[in-house]
């Protein structure tokens, strides 16, 4: 399973220095995409865990 390209691009956007940009000027869509990314990453564990267990049977997934 690959991480969607949009998740990678959003992560790059989040790493930009936005400290001198007024928070009110950030589009609402940015917050929605960030929330979507969090949901995707949270659910990714369910998808990746079986693969990790197959590849690394001794691994402890927390």
Long-range contacts (C-beta under 8 A, 24 or more apart in sequence): 1-44, 1-47, 1-48, 1-51, 3-44, 4-40, 6-33, 7-37, 7-40, 7-41, 10-34, 10-37, 11-37
